[in-house]
């Protein structure tokens, strides 16, 4: 991912105060440690603000260009201390042209067209070109030529079959949306920083631990043992290894969807979101599942994000080319 490097200074007063706070007995190492932990994050934020930077840092900034030992060697309490810090930055939403996401190729498995639907489509086509006496034409080369110059009856049947096949495949929105996601990821590339993936993994793992802790409070010995097994670094490392690719894909897709949404000027239909919220809450009540708080901003934001996601993927699907898989 992209990295930002920022230079700033701590005042002589700040470095002197740090030594006074930790005491002469602790000396420069403790004073510097206090500065790095307490004063540097605030000074870094102030430096970014004064520079008019809109960058969003990921994780904790690290020393750049020197080691902690080298920094300590030149640190003098009561004297200004210049620092250079580096950190990964939040990726920017890419600017995309409409041509990059309209007309993408979706790879879908063909679905068998029902005979009744085929006959219905052909009948509707014949009704659009009635004969002078009101009768319906035969599906022959004459009718095909009326539909499009040079078209044959066989080619017309193939076109109808292709349209019905496409409609049948796209009607299975989960498969179509999954194919649209893959096509969109290939068309709108976003470099997801490792730090961002780890932060998302930590958040997900913390939620898993929270759920395990809640279950262990009233659970049996097995629930408590499961909680203990989660509370280790090795357990988190295993979780990160298994989920890293999926998390990176999810983050990249969210940036790609945001890029298309911005390019299209898509706006959230607040009423539609509210209606869906009520439907979801009522479904939870009917199925005796925990009912979420509709006034929780995070809960509503998740629904708004889902609304935008479906709008973007539907746009991609509706304007896509289809490559049929065997």
N, C-alpha and C positions, 0 to 999 in steps of 0.2 A: 504494500500500500504506500501512498504518498506520505512523506515525512516533512515536518516543519521544524526549522531551527530558529530559536529566538535568543537574542542577547539582551541582558538587562543587568542592573546592579543593585546590590543591597547597600544601604547607607552605612556610614561609619557609626552612626548612633545605633542602628539595628544590630550590627555585629558586636558592638560593645555591650549593649543590653543583654545579648544572649550569654556572653561570658559572665556578666554580673548575676544572671538568673541561675546558671548552673553552678557557679562558684569557682574560685581560682583552683580549688583542689581538683575539680574535674577537668579543668583546662580546655584547650582549644578543641580537641576531638568532640567533647560533649556539646560545646557551644555550636560547633558546625553542624552536628547532628540535629540539634534543636532548630537551627536556621533552615536546614533542608526539609525538615518535617513540617514546621509551622509557618515560616516566613516566605519560603520560596514559592509555594503554590499561589499565595496571594499576590506576590510581586510579579509572578509570571502572568497571572490574569490581568493585572494592572498594565503590564507592558503590552499585552495583546490589545487591550482596550485603547490605550494611547496611540497605538499604531493603526487603529481602525480596522484591525483584523477581524474577519468574520469566520476564521477557521474554528472548527470544533475538534478539540484534541481527544484522542482515544487513549485511555489508560493513563499511567503516570509518566510525566516527562522525565527523561534521563539526562545525565551529564553528557555533553558532546565535546569531543576533542581532547578530553583528559580523563584520567582515572580519579576515583575518590582520594587516593593517596597523593596524587599530584595537586588536587585542590586543597587538601589539608596542608601540604607543604607551603603553599603560598597564602594561606589564610592568616590574617593578622586581626585579632579582635580590636575594635576601635578604629579600623580602617575600612574604606569602601571595598566591597567584594564584587567583582564582575563575574558573571556567569553566562555560559552558553548551554542551553538545554534543547533537547530534540524529542519529538514525540510523533507518533503516527497520527494522521488526521482523518476525520470522518470523510468518506468519499463524497464527491459532488455528484448531484444528479446530472447525468449526461444530457446534452442537447441533441435531440434526434430529429431527423427529417422524416416526413410521413412515408417516404418510399422505403424506409428501413424496417417498417413494421406492417405495411399494407402489402398484401400479395405474398406473404410468407408461405412456405410449403409445409403443410401438416402431413405427417406420416400416420395414417390410420388404417386399421383393419376393416376391410369391406364387410358390410352387413347385407344379408340376403334381402332382396326386395320382395315384399309380399305381392302375390299375383293380383289380388284385388286392388291394391294401390296402383299397380302398373296399369291395369285396365281402366281404372278411374282417371288416371292422368292422360291416357290416350284418348278416352272419350271426351274429356274436357278440351283437349287439343282439337279434336274433330268439330266440336261445337263452335269453336272460334272461327271456323272457315266453312259455314253452311253453303249449300248449293242454292242457286236461284229459286228452286222449288221448295226450299226449306229442309230438304233431306241432308243427312250428314254424309260427308265424303268418306270414301274408303281410305285407309292408311296406305297410300301408294306414292309413287314418285311425283305425281301431279300435286298431291297435297304437300309433300315435302318441299317442292319447288315454291309453293305459295308461302310456306313458312320462311324459307330463305333460298334465294336463287342458287341453283346448282346442287341443292341438297337432295339426297336420295332417301327413299323410304327406310332403307337399312340404317343409314346414317342418322336419320331422325329418331328411329327406335333406340339407337345407341345413346343419343343425346338425352332422351327421356330417361333411359335406364341410369345413366350417369348422374343426372339430377336427383333421381329418387334415391340412388345409392348414397350420394353425398348427404341428402337430407336425413336419411336413416342413421348415418354415422354421426352426424353432428347433433342429432337429437339426443344421443348419449353424451350429455354435456360433460360428464366427468372425464371420459376418454378424450373428447375434443379439447377440453380445457387443458388437460395434461400435455397433449400434443402442442397446443398453443404456447404453453409455458416453455417447453423445450425449444420451440422455434424462436420465441422471444429472447430467451437467454443467449441463443446463438447470434441474434441480430443486434442486441443492445448489450455490449460487453461492459462490465463493471468489475474493477479490481477490488476485492473485499480484503481489507487488512486482517492479518492473523489476530491482532489484538481485539478487533471487533467480534470475530468468531468466538474467541475465548470469553469475552464479556457476556455474549449471548448464552454461551454454554453454562457459565457460572450462574446466570439468572435462572435458567431452566433447571439446573441441578439443585439450586437453592429451593425452588418450588417443589421439586421431587422430595427433598429432605423434609420440607415443611409438611407435606402430605403424609410422609412416613411417620413423622413425629406426632401428628394428630391421631393417626391410626394406632400408634403405640400407647397413647395415653389410656385408652380403654380396651386395648387389644390383648392378645395372649403373648406368650413368650416368643413365639415366632415373629410377631410384629416388632417386638423390642429388639430381637436379634437382627432383623432386617434393617432397622434404624441404625444400629451399631455398625453394621457392615457398610452403610453408606457414608459414615462420618470418617472417612480416611482419604488421604491424598491419592492412594492407588485406585480407589473406587471412582473418584472424580476423573483421574487420568484415563481410566478405561471408558468412562462415559464420553469424554471428549474425543477419544480415538474413534468410537463407534458413531458419534453424531456429527463430527466435524464437517464431513462432506455435505450432509443434509442441511446443516445450519448455514454453511457458506452458500449453498444453492438458494435457500430461502431468502437470505439477505440480498443476494444478487438479483433475484426475481423481484423483490420489493422495490429496488432502485429502478429496474427496468420498467415496472408498472408505473412508478411515479413519473418516469421520463415520458412515457406515452401519454399519461394523464395530463401532464403539463403541456405537451405539444398539442393535444386535442382540446385543451381548455375545459376538461371535464369538471363538472361541479357536482357536489354531493346533494342528492335530493333529500332534504331533511325530513320531509313528511314520509318518504318511502322508508328511510332508516327507522323513524319512530314506529311506523306500522310493523316493520319486521321485528323490532324490539318487543312490541306487545305480543306478537305471534310466538316469539321464542319463549317469553316468560310464561305465557299460557300453556305452551307445550311442556315446559318444566313442571308446572303445577299438575297437569293431567298425568304426567309420568312419574310424579312424586320425586322429582329431582330437586336439588338445591336451587332456589329461586334467586337469581342475581339482583343486585341493586340497580335499578334503571337510572338512578341519579349519579351513579359512579361514572366519572368522565372517561376512565380507562375502558369501561365496558362499552360505552357508546362509541369511543374511538375505534375499538375492534370491529364493530359493526360497520362503521363508515369505511374502514380500510377494506373490509370484505366487499362492500358495495362498489368501491372503485376498482378493486381487483376483478370482479365479475364484469363490470362495464368494459374494462380494457380487454380482457380475454374474449369477450363476446365480439368486440370490434375486430380483433385479430382473426377470430374464427370466421366471421361473416365475410371478410375480404381475403380469405386464404385460398391458395391452391391446395389440392389434395393429391397426395401420392399414396396409392393403395398398397397395403402390405398383403402378402399372401396369407 
